[in-house]
């Protein structure tokens, strides 16, 4: 896994996902984000591959960036093209996807668990979740 930091776009797979979004016509970008989140959710209790999980984390960060209190995505590894306003109904899907990433069996959770950055990484995902589903 080519990862250089704990942020949602701080790895090669998320950067590739951003490129895919840029290559997608603007009217179809929300559908790509929905499909990416759905792929993680559909794993249910099956093993979740890290590449799929990383893309979903990036997708969730994009959804969260349009929520009140969300952090804008200002990284060279995020999408270069502006996203259209995303449907609000993506927010619960993003929450569900993040919850799945943080639930075993999840390769990404396992990989981060083998590092000294596991807790800060989890805190990043929890922060995204809080923005997506405020109490």
KEKOL-250857 format. One record per atom (N, C-alpha, C): x, y, z; atom name. Coordinates in Angstrom, 3 decimals. Atoms other than C-alpha are relative to their C-alpha. Last residue first. Layout:
N
<<X,Y,Z>,'CA'> ...
***
This chain:
135
<<0.995,0.425,-1.013>,'N'> <<-25.821,14.154,16.737>,'CA'> <<-0.905,1.118,0.370>,'C'> <<-0.111,-0.714,-1.276>,'N'> <<-24.054,14.949,13.489>,'CA'> <<-1.101,-0.442,0.968>,'C'> <<1.184,0.330,-0.807>,'N'> <<-24.104,12.227,10.848>,'CA'> <<0.104,0.691,1.353>,'C'> <<1.044,0.585,0.844>,'N'> <<-21.739,13.135,8.012>,'CA'> <<-1.301,-0.269,0.761>,'C'> <<0.455,-1.053,0.925>,'N'> <<-19.598,15.475,10.107>,'CA'> <<-1.175,-0.501,-0.833>,'C'> <<0.698,-1.016,-0.799>,'N'> <<-19.370,12.916,12.907>,'CA'> <<-0.525,1.140,-0.859>,'C'> <<1.314,0.546,-0.360>,'N'> <<-18.482,10.176,10.425>,'CA'> <<-0.822,1.020,0.779>,'C'> <<0.830,-0.007,1.209>,'N'> <<-15.663,12.240,8.966>,'CA'> <<-1.415,-0.453,0.320>,'C'> <<0.317,-1.416,0.267>,'N'> <<-14.314,12.831,12.483>,'CA'> <<-0.863,0.120,-1.254>,'C'> <<1.056,-0.358,-0.956>,'N'> <<-14.535,9.095,13.225>,'CA'> <<-0.416,1.453,-0.209>,'C'> <<1.250,0.586,0.482>,'N'> <<-12.560,8.389,10.058>,'CA'> <<-1.171,0.335,0.918>,'C'> <<0.349,-0.684,1.250>,'N'> <<-9.793,10.806,11.066>,'CA'> <<-1.329,-0.515,-0.532>,'C'> <<0.571,-1.296,-0.390>,'N'> <<-9.807,9.408,14.611>,'CA'> <<-0.403,0.814,-1.229>,'C'> <<1.385,0.241,-0.422>,'N'> <<-9.269,5.918,13.169>,'CA'> <<-0.683,1.315,0.377>,'C'> <<0.754,0.354,1.213>,'N'> <<-6.158,7.170,11.369>,'CA'> <<-1.472,-0.234,0.341>,'C'> <<0.281,-1.228,0.753>,'N'> <<-4.919,8.897,14.548>,'CA'> <<-0.781,-0.263,-1.289>,'C'> <<0.979,-0.830,-0.712>,'N'> <<-5.424,5.630,16.454>,'CA'> <<-0.253,1.334,-0.699>,'C'> <<1.343,0.585,0.020>,'N'> <<-3.706,3.371,13.922>,'CA'> <<-1.033,0.911,0.666>,'C'> <<0.961,-1.043,0.352>,'N'> <<-0.675,5.623,13.380>,'CA'> <<-1.447,-0.494,0.016>,'C'> <<0.107,-0.897,-1.157>,'N'> <<1.899,3.436,15.161>,'CA'> <<-1.044,1.084,-0.225>,'C'> <<-0.841,-1.199,-0.004>,'N'> <<1.315,0.775,12.520>,'CA'> <<-0.149,0.769,1.311>,'C'> <<-1.402,0.415,-0.085>,'N'> <<0.064,-2.820,12.389>,'CA'> <<0.957,1.189,0.060>,'C'> <<-0.239,0.544,-1.330>,'N'> <<-3.494,-1.751,13.175>,'CA'> <<1.431,-0.438,0.221>,'C'> <<-0.257,-1.139,-0.888>,'N'> <<-3.411,0.386,10.027>,'CA'> <<0.289,-0.475,1.416>,'C'> <<-1.256,-0.634,0.398>,'N'> <<-3.000,-2.781,7.956>,'CA'> <<0.337,1.189,0.897>,'C'> <<-1.120,0.842,-0.414>,'N'> <<-5.718,-4.618,9.888>,'CA'> <<1.339,0.665,-0.317>,'C'> <<-0.053,-0.083,-1.456>,'N'> <<-8.230,-1.793,9.505>,'CA'> <<1.185,-0.814,0.529>,'C'> <<-0.530,-1.327,-0.301>,'N'> <<-7.421,-1.658,5.798>,'CA'> <<0.129,0.209,1.506>,'C'> <<-1.435,-0.008,0.217>,'N'> <<-7.852,-5.422,5.491>,'CA'> <<0.609,1.355,0.341>,'C'> <<-0.346,-1.120,0.865>,'N'> <<-11.291,-5.260,7.053>,'CA'> <<1.521,0.059,-0.134>,'C'> <<-1.339,0.082,0.561>,'N'> <<-12.844,-8.306,8.698>,'CA'> <<0.238,1.093,-1.041>,'C'> <<-0.620,1.222,0.515>,'N'> <<-13.536,-6.672,11.024>,'CA'> <<-1.052,-0.826,-0.747>,'C'> <<0.500,1.240,-0.584>,'N'> <<-15.327,-3.327,11.358>,'CA'> <<0.697,-1.194,-0.641>,'C'> <<-0.495,0.107,-1.372>,'N'> <<-13.783,0.115,10.806>,'CA'> <<-0.454,-1.262,0.720>,'C'> <<-1.466,-0.039,0.061>,'N'> <<-14.208,-0.048,7.029>,'CA'> <<0.601,-0.224,1.385>,'C'> <<-0.452,1.301,0.505>,'N'> <<-17.832,-1.104,7.583>,'CA'> <<1.524,-0.058,-0.062>,'C'> <<0.199,0.985,-1.067>,'N'> <<-18.549,1.918,9.783>,'CA'> <<0.510,-1.372,-0.431>,'C'> <<-1.051,-0.219,-1.002>,'N'> <<-17.001,4.156,7.131>,'CA'> <<-0.119,-1.002,1.143>,'C'> <<-1.262,0.473,0.565>,'N'> <<-19.260,2.607,4.477>,'CA'> <<1.146,0.180,0.992>,'C'> <<0.032,1.471,-0.009>,'N'> <<-22.368,3.040,6.633>,'CA'> <<1.309,-0.573,-0.542>,'C'> <<-0.119,0.435,-1.398>,'N'> <<-21.516,6.681,7.285>,'CA'> <<0.069,-1.521,0.064>,'C'> <<-1.385,-0.254,-0.384>,'N'> <<-20.929,7.286,3.566>,'CA'> <<0.241,-0.444,1.446>,'C'> <<-0.799,1.046,0.643>,'N'> <<-24.255,5.643,2.752>,'CA'> <<1.475,0.160,0.374>,'C'> <<0.112,1.237,-0.776>,'N'> <<-25.945,7.864,5.337>,'CA'> <<0.766,-1.165,-0.622>,'C'> <<-0.580,-0.093,-1.343>,'N'> <<-24.439,10.946,3.644>,'CA'> <<-0.177,-1.272,0.819>,'C'> <<-1.289,0.699,-0.043>,'N'> <<-25.181,9.951,0.056>,'CA'> <<0.591,-0.022,1.405>,'C'> <<0.220,1.419,-0.289>,'N'> <<-28.858,10.883,0.537>,'CA'> <<1.288,-0.826,-0.065>,'C'> <<-0.040,0.204,-1.450>,'N'> <<-27.783,14.534,0.736>,'CA'> <<-0.161,-1.479,0.349>,'C'> <<1.282,0.208,-0.673>,'N'> <<-27.142,14.448,-3.009>,'CA'> <<0.184,-0.278,1.496>,'C'> <<0.342,1.411,-0.154>,'N'> <<-23.762,15.830,-4.043>,'CA'> <<-1.330,-0.146,0.728>,'C'> <<0.594,0.205,-1.318>,'N'> <<-23.375,19.367,-5.301>,'CA'> <<-0.492,-1.433,0.074>,'C'> <<1.313,-0.626,-0.093>,'N'> <<-21.215,19.032,-8.383>,'CA'> <<-0.517,-0.171,1.427>,'C'> <<1.128,0.923,-0.034>,'N'> <<-17.597,18.203,-7.771>,'CA'> <<-1.306,0.779,-0.054>,'C'> <<0.998,-0.258,-1.045>,'N'> <<-14.893,20.580,-8.849>,'CA'> <<-1.127,-1.020,-0.093>,'C'> <<1.243,-0.585,0.494>,'N'> <<-12.208,19.013,-11.034>,'CA'> <<-0.978,0.193,1.155>,'C'> <<-0.343,-1.325,0.520>,'N'> <<-8.740,18.433,-9.628>,'CA'> <<-1.249,0.749,-0.434>,'C'> <<0.431,-0.342,1.355>,'N'> <<-9.922,15.539,-7.482>,'CA'> <<0.428,1.416,-0.386>,'C'> <<1.448,0.031,0.146>,'N'> <<-7.829,14.853,-4.403>,'CA'> <<-0.376,0.337,-1.430>,'C'> <<0.390,1.364,0.327>,'N'> <<-4.121,14.012,-4.483>,'CA'> <<-1.512,-0.183,-0.075>,'C'> <<-0.369,0.262,1.391>,'N'> <<-2.895,17.610,-4.643>,'CA'> <<-0.470,-1.375,-0.454>,'C'> <<-1.208,0.801,0.117>,'N'> <<-4.784,18.207,-1.437>,'CA'> <<0.271,-0.230,-1.472>,'C'> <<-1.069,-0.821,0.571>,'N'> <<-7.401,20.710,-0.399>,'CA'> <<1.283,-0.823,0.031>,'C'> <<-1.082,0.871,0.449>,'N'> <<-10.556,18.670,0.213>,'CA'> <<1.003,0.872,-0.749>,'C'> <<-0.188,0.065,1.449>,'N'> <<-12.762,21.045,2.154>,'CA'> <<1.179,-0.913,-0.339>,'C'> <<-1.245,-0.604,0.454>,'N'> <<-13.365,20.100,5.771>,'CA'> <<0.090,-0.099,-1.516>,'C'> <<-0.927,0.868,0.721>,'N'> <<-16.939,19.464,6.757>,'CA'> <<1.227,0.758,-0.462>,'C'> <<-1.109,0.405,-0.858>,'N'> <<-18.635,21.595,9.397>,'CA'> <<1.009,-0.904,-0.675>,'C'> <<-0.349,-1.051,-0.968>,'N'> <<-21.878,21.735,7.442>,'CA'> <<1.092,-0.520,0.940>,'C'> <<0.877,-0.071,-1.164>,'N'> <<-21.634,18.954,4.856>,'CA'> <<0.362,1.214,0.847>,'C'> <<1.151,-0.831,0.354>,'N'> <<-20.066,19.334,1.412>,'CA'> <<-1.017,0.107,1.125>,'C'> <<-0.480,-1.346,0.299>,'N'> <<-16.643,18.097,2.501>,'CA'> <<-1.136,0.950,-0.360>,'C'> <<-0.114,-0.791,-1.234>,'N'> <<-18.342,15.121,4.141>,'CA'> <<0.438,1.431,-0.284>,'C'> <<1.370,-0.269,-0.444>,'N'> <<-19.359,13.757,0.723>,'CA'> <<0.035,0.902,1.231>,'C'> <<0.577,-0.937,0.965>,'N'> <<-15.798,14.109,-0.529>,'CA'> <<-1.433,0.363,0.379>,'C'> <<-0.592,-1.312,-0.275>,'N'> <<-14.423,12.507,2.630>,'CA'> <<-0.553,1.055,-0.960>,'C'> <<0.669,-0.536,-1.188>,'N'> <<-16.863,9.604,2.186>,'CA'> <<0.543,1.382,0.343>,'C'> <<1.345,-0.400,0.413>,'N'> <<-15.548,9.047,-1.345>,'CA'> <<-0.759,0.621,1.168>,'C'> <<-0.150,-1.216,0.806>,'N'> <<-11.960,9.025,-0.074>,'CA'> <<-1.369,0.520,-0.432>,'C'> <<-0.379,-1.052,-0.950>,'N'> <<-12.896,6.528,2.642>,'CA'> <<0.153,1.323,-0.745>,'C'> <<1.207,-0.404,-0.719>,'N'> <<-14.717,4.452,0.026>,'CA'> <<0.297,1.087,1.019>,'C'> <<0.811,-0.795,0.916>,'N'> <<-11.647,4.392,-2.213>,'CA'> <<-1.261,0.500,0.694>,'C'> <<-0.678,-1.286,0.166>,'N'> <<-9.488,3.229,0.694>,'CA'> <<-0.820,0.911,-0.914>,'C'> <<0.230,-0.808,-1.201>,'N'> <<-11.977,0.463,1.543>,'CA'> <<0.608,1.390,-0.138>,'C'> <<1.414,-0.387,0.031>,'N'> <<-11.988,-0.941,-1.995>,'CA'> <<-0.307,0.925,1.170>,'C'> <<0.158,-0.953,1.099>,'N'> <<-8.190,-0.953,-2.035>,'CA'> <<-1.436,0.507,-0.102>,'C'> <<-0.455,-1.343,-0.363>,'N'> <<-8.059,-2.518,1.443>,'CA'> <<-0.177,1.010,-1.131>,'C'> <<-1.305,-0.279,0.580>,'N'> <<-10.192,-5.535,0.555>,'CA'> <<0.400,1.444,0.280>,'C'> <<-0.021,-1.250,0.745>,'N'> <<-13.150,-6.140,2.887>,'CA'> <<1.427,0.302,-0.434>,'C'> <<-1.278,-0.702,-0.066>,'N'> <<-13.594,-9.749,4.011>,'CA'> <<-0.030,1.229,-0.901>,'C'> <<-1.101,0.620,0.726>,'N'> <<-17.251,-10.732,4.169>,'CA'> <<1.258,0.862,0.136>,'C'> <<-0.962,0.513,-0.978>,'N'> <<-19.555,-9.419,6.916>,'CA'> <<1.142,-0.745,-0.677>,'C'> <<0.646,0.555,-1.192>,'N'> <<-21.551,-7.234,4.586>,'CA'> <<1.032,-0.405,1.025>,'C'> <<-0.820,1.103,-0.495>,'N'> <<-19.388,-6.792,1.493>,'CA'> <<-0.625,-0.631,1.239>,'C'> <<0.459,1.304,0.487>,'N'> <<-22.256,-4.795,-0.010>,'CA'> <<0.858,-1.166,0.469>,'C'> <<1.167,0.401,-0.776>,'N'> <<-21.426,-1.771,2.138>,'CA'> <<-0.434,-1.414,-0.369>,'C'> <<-0.442,0.331,-1.355>,'N'> <<-17.961,-1.495,0.622>,'CA'> <<-1.170,-0.535,0.823>,'C'> <<-0.859,1.184,0.109>,'N'> <<-19.209,-1.667,-2.969>,'CA'> <<0.488,-0.449,1.375>,'C'> <<0.811,1.216,0.031>,'N'> <<-22.014,0.727,-2.084>,'CA'> <<0.828,-1.264,-0.068>,'C'> <<0.485,0.241,-1.369>,'N'> <<-19.611,3.493,-1.120>,'CA'> <<-0.769,-1.311,0.068>,'C'> <<-1.190,0.271,-0.807>,'N'> <<-17.846,3.219,-4.478>,'CA'> <<-0.380,-0.282,1.449>,'C'> <<-0.433,1.365,0.304>,'N'> <<-21.138,2.969,-6.357>,'CA'> <<1.201,-0.402,0.857>,'C'> <<0.995,0.923,-0.555>,'N'> <<-22.473,6.107,-4.655>,'CA'> <<0.439,-1.454,-0.212>,'C'> <<-0.177,-0.029,-1.458>,'N'> <<-19.262,8.003,-5.427>,'CA'> <<-0.969,-0.968,0.661>,'C'> <<-1.249,0.708,-0.283>,'N'> <<-19.451,6.915,-9.062>,'CA'> <<0.263,-0.037,1.506>,'C'> <<0.262,1.434,0.172>,'N'> <<-23.123,7.926,-9.211>,'CA'> <<1.263,-0.817,0.276>,'C'> <<0.737,0.445,-1.198>,'N'> <<-22.280,11.349,-7.761>,'CA'> <<-0.283,-1.494,-0.083>,'C'> <<-0.921,0.118,-1.136>,'N'> <<-19.647,11.759,-10.479>,'CA'> <<-0.703,-0.459,1.278>,'C'> <<-0.100,1.400,-0.441>,'N'> <<-21.996,10.973,-13.378>,'CA'> <<0.877,-0.185,1.236>,'C'> <<1.339,0.502,-0.338>,'N'> <<-23.258,14.505,-14.192>,'CA'> <<0.030,-1.434,0.543>,'C'> <<0.538,-0.583,-1.242>,'N'> <<-19.690,15.823,-14.014>,'CA'> <<-1.355,-0.570,0.419>,'C'> <<0.791,-1.206,0.286>,'N'> <<-18.439,13.393,-16.697>,'CA'> <<-0.652,0.530,1.284>,'C'> <<1.423,0.291,0.096>,'N'> <<-15.944,10.959,-15.169>,'CA'> <<-0.758,1.293,-0.323>,'C'> <<0.269,0.523,1.340>,'N'> <<-12.243,11.501,-15.880>,'CA'> <<-1.475,-0.293,-0.243>,'C'> <<-0.280,-1.069,0.956>,'N'> <<-11.852,13.739,-12.811>,'CA'> <<-0.324,-0.431,-1.434>,'C'> <<1.070,-0.999,-0.121>,'N'> <<-13.559,11.084,-10.705>,'CA'> <<0.193,1.129,-1.010>,'C'> <<1.199,0.590,0.616>,'N'> <<-11.179,8.426,-12.014>,'CA'> <<-1.171,0.977,0.057>,'C'> <<-0.185,-0.079,1.444>,'N'> <<-8.254,10.693,-11.159>,'CA'> <<-1.189,-0.574,-0.748>,'C'> <<0.194,-1.410,0.346>,'N'> <<-9.562,11.055,-7.621>,'CA'> <<0.148,0.209,-1.504>,'C'> <<1.444,-0.219,-0.045>,'N'> <<-9.840,7.276,-7.393>,'CA'> <<-0.325,1.446,-0.378>,'C'> <<0.538,0.581,1.240>,'N'> <<-6.197,7.037,-8.475>,'CA'> <<-1.511,0.184,-0.082>,'C'> <<-0.388,-0.938,1.057>,'N'> <<-5.244,9.423,-5.656>,'CA'> <<-0.499,-0.499,-1.358>,'C'> <<0.925,-1.138,-0.079>,'N'> <<-7.242,7.248,-3.258>,'CA'> <<0.327,1.031,-1.074>,'C'> <<1.309,0.463,0.451>,'N'> <<-5.316,4.177,-4.423>,'CA'> <<-1.022,1.125,0.040>,'C'> <<0.078,0.144,1.455>,'N'> <<-1.924,5.876,-4.174>,'CA'> <<-1.397,-0.357,-0.490>,'C'> <<-0.449,1.304,0.478>,'N'> <<-2.309,7.014,-0.579>,'CA'> <<-0.250,-0.097,-1.506>,'C'> <<-1.446,0.135,-0.174>,'N'> <<-2.818,10.215,1.399>,'CA'> <<0.510,-1.394,-0.352>,'C'> <<-0.595,0.001,1.336>,'N'> <<-6.286,10.987,0.044>,'CA'> <<1.513,-0.214,0.039>,'C'> <<0.770,0.802,0.952>,'N'> <<-8.325,10.107,3.164>,'CA'> <<0.609,-0.076,-1.406>,'C'> <<1.165,-0.642,0.603>,'N'> <<-5.623,11.471,5.471>,'CA'> <<-0.680,-0.872,-1.042>,'C'> <<1.252,0.592,-0.465>,'N'> <<-3.343,9.221,7.548>,'CA'> <<-1.251,0.584,-0.655>,'C'> <<0.535,-0.667,-1.187>,'N'> <<-0.023,9.883,5.775>,'CA'> <<-1.381,-0.583,0.298>,'C'> <<-0.982,-0.911,-0.570>,'N'> <<2.333,8.522,3.105>,'CA'> <<-0.516,0.778,1.198>,'C'> <<0.651,-0.952,-0.896>,'N'> <<0.583,5.417,1.854>,'CA'> <<1.051,0.887,0.624>,'C'> <<-0.778,-1.222,0.076>,'N'> <<1.604,3.282,-1.112>,'CA'> <<-0.684,1.094,0.787>,'C'> <<0.867,-1.167,0.000>,'N'> <<0.000,0.000,0.000>,'CA'> <<0.911,1.226,0.000>,'C'> 
***
